[in-house]
């Protein structure tokens, strides 16, 4: 694994921990994969032995050119398949280390995404639900693991 890949993994783990703590404070029991490597989604959560949800956390800053954020098309297709085959509600959380904000949305409440290119699909931030601000310490920690190859400069 390259240093850039290790930074990306570490940044993702920090973002997942931020969301996990938030969910636990809301009364969820959070299950996460113990096995290292690529996995289907980041968390399966239960609340009061009544509710079950699945989710994935994307730790990345919003796009420069649009008030939007996105994910790999193949991940989006995986999430849709999981939701359709299991009927488990699936959420996507976005932890934005540059803006210091956390957004989320239930996958089936998102509008059809727009394609940034052949492998990235995006949604406008207005289509997501703002959840909370991360702390300055969390923001600084995440920024240490930035892998962006261009300057962050949203329009």
N, C-alpha and C positions, 0 to 999 in steps of 0.2 A: 504494500500500500504506500502510495506517495505521501509526502508531507501535506500536499493540498487536500488529498482525500482524507487524511487523518484530521485535518482542521475542520473539514466539512462534517465528519462524523461527530467530533467533539461539540461543534456548534449545534448540531441536531440534538445531541443528548441534553445540552443545556436547555434548549427550547422545550424539549419533551418534559424535563423536570419542572419547568415553570408551569406548564399546562397541567401536569400530574398534580402538583401541589394545589393549584386552583381547584381542580375537580375534587380532590380529597377534602378540601375545606368546604365544598358544597355537599359533602356526604356520600360521594361515590367511593366504591372499592375499585381500585385500578389494577388491572392485570397487564403486564408487559412481557414481551418475549425475553427469555433468558439466553436463548441460543443466539450467538453472534452471527451476523451476516444479513443479507437482504431478507426482509419479511413483508408480509402482506399488508399489515397496518401496524401502527404503533401501540395502540391500547384498546383493550376491551374493558368496559366499565359497567358496574352494576350499582343500583341504588335501592335500598330497602328490599332486596330480593324480589323486586317488582319490575324494575326497568333495566334493560340491557342496551348499551350503545357501543359502537366501535368508532375509532377515529384515527386520523393520521395528523401529525404535526409537521408543518413546513416552517423552518426557521430561515427566513430570508427577507430582505428589504423589498419594498414595493418597486415597481418598474420606474425608470426615469421618464420614459416617453408617455406613459399613461398613468392615471390614478387607478392602478390595477396591480394585481399580483397573479402568479400562475404556478402551474405544476406540469410535470411531464405528462404528455398525452397517455403514455402506457400506464402510468399510475392512475390517472382518471378513469381509464377503461377498467382497470383492476377493481377500483372502488365501486364503480357502477355494477360490475358483475357480482361482487360480494353482496352489495345491497339487494340486488335483484334475486339472487339465489337463496339468501338467508332471511330476508325481510328484517334484518337488524338495521336500525337507523344508523347512518354513517355520517360523521361530521369531519370537516377539514378545519383545522386550526392553523392560523398563520401568525407566527411570532416575528415581528418586524423590528430588528435590532437598531435600525437607523431612526425610525420614527418613535420607537419605544412603545409600540402598541401591539395588542393581541386582538385578532379578529377570528371569527369562526362562522360557519354556516353548515346547515344540514344539506347534504349533497343533493337531495331531491328538491330542495327549495332554491337551488342556484339556477339562474337562467342558463341557456345554452352558452357555453364559453366561446370566446373568440380566439382564433389561432394567432399566436405571435409568430410562429413559424411551423414547420412540419412536425415538430415534436413537443411544443409547449402550448398549453391552453391556458387562457386567462379569464379572470372576472374582474369587473370594476369594484373598487372598494365599497361603493355605495350598495352593492349587492351582498356584502358581508355584514355581519353583526359585530360592532365594536364591543369588546368584552372589558378590557382593562389596560392600564399602562404598566409596563414593567418598571422595576426600580432602576435608578441610575447605575447602580452596581451591576445589575444583570445586563443592562445595555452595554456597559463598558466591557464586561466579560465576553459577551457575544461578539463584540466588534473586534476583539483580539483574534478571532477565528474567521474573519471575513475572507472569502475566496473570490470576491467580485474582481473581475479583470478590467473593469472600467470604473471611472469616478461616479460616486453616488451624487446625482444632481437632478432631482425630479423637477419637472417643468410645471 
